[in-house]
Amino acid sequence: MTAEQLLETGLRNFWYPVLPSWRLHDGPLGITRLGEHLVLWRDRQGAVHALEDRCPHRGARLSLGWNLGDRLACWYHGVEVRGDGVVAAVPAIEGCPLVGKSAVQRYSARELHGAIFVYFGDALHPEPPALELPEQLASAEWSHFLCTAAWKCNYRYAIDNVMDPMHGTYLHAQSHSMAQGDRAAEFRFRKTSTGLVFEKASQQGVNFDWVEWGESGAQWMRLSIPYQKKYGPGGPFFIIGFATPIDAQRTQVFFWRCRRVQGWQRDAWRFLYRNRLEGLHWAVLEQDHELLENMAPAARSREFLYQHDVGLARVRRLLEAQAREQARTLDESR
């Protein structure tokens, strides 16, 4: 795989959220992520398994078959493949040499915070790293809701959009949460232990005033938007975002909306969110959705970036450097 192919479909050796938990039931489910075809299913204990969506016999989709608990059975000829990718049985014939062979790629999968995460490793990094998520997801002091949607754009447009705090002042100027603040700003960035923060130098706590890029087993973004007291307890409203490539033209976005609340305040916040705020947040997200799906053709190749774009430019360079390194090491290993 070349560096450009990696950039187009997603870097390897990271965990990615691939599906909200509620989408996966008893039957196998076929999905495409990072340009790869996967089948997911739950065993009898509810644990999630992920395999390449391909029967090793004739290449039929395992996602069209049956869930036997610890294995899938292909609809075409009944070939049974375990969760570790090993063929468990070929019922149509005795003594088939395919039985016992590791013939299908297995993906590590975890279910966290209402989403299913899958690790996409390359040939040199088959084992997943530790996955450490921001405290807004990892800490019991926070409550959150997951919002996810499929957008018809390359995932890098979604990353650029989040790494651009200034767009909130204009694109979302009529929203309930981003109507305040200056319409011009100077920006600065600072490094963190997991990445960087890009922030307005003269305004904090008014609008979408800063954004963070982090890498800790996964690539994530974090931002906060100040909330008035009438929108419930918990102080600033945080968003933890991921942009998971489906393929080179489509992206599955995941946004956890978070507030720091416990006890009765948690119940009040969750009730208010479901009954009042969720629709408002979806309206804001749809503005991003509409704009990104209607960018000019080859927009990234015809840009004129200025000071407000330093944050997204730095993340672009980071991704490009990682893609070159992944492609180089894989090429050298061959």
PyMOL commands that set and color helices and strands:
alter all, ss='L'
color gray80, all
select helices_A, chain A and resi 3-9+21-23+62-64+135-138+155-162+167-170+229-231+263-293+299-302+307-333
alter helices_A, ss='H'
color red, helices_A
select strands_A, chain A and resi 14-20+29-33+36-42+48-52+66-67+71-73+80-82+87-89+106-107+109-112+115-120+142-151+187-191+195-200+210-215+219-225+237-245+251-260
alter strands_A, ss='S'
color yellow, strands_A
deselect
rebuild
show_as cartoon
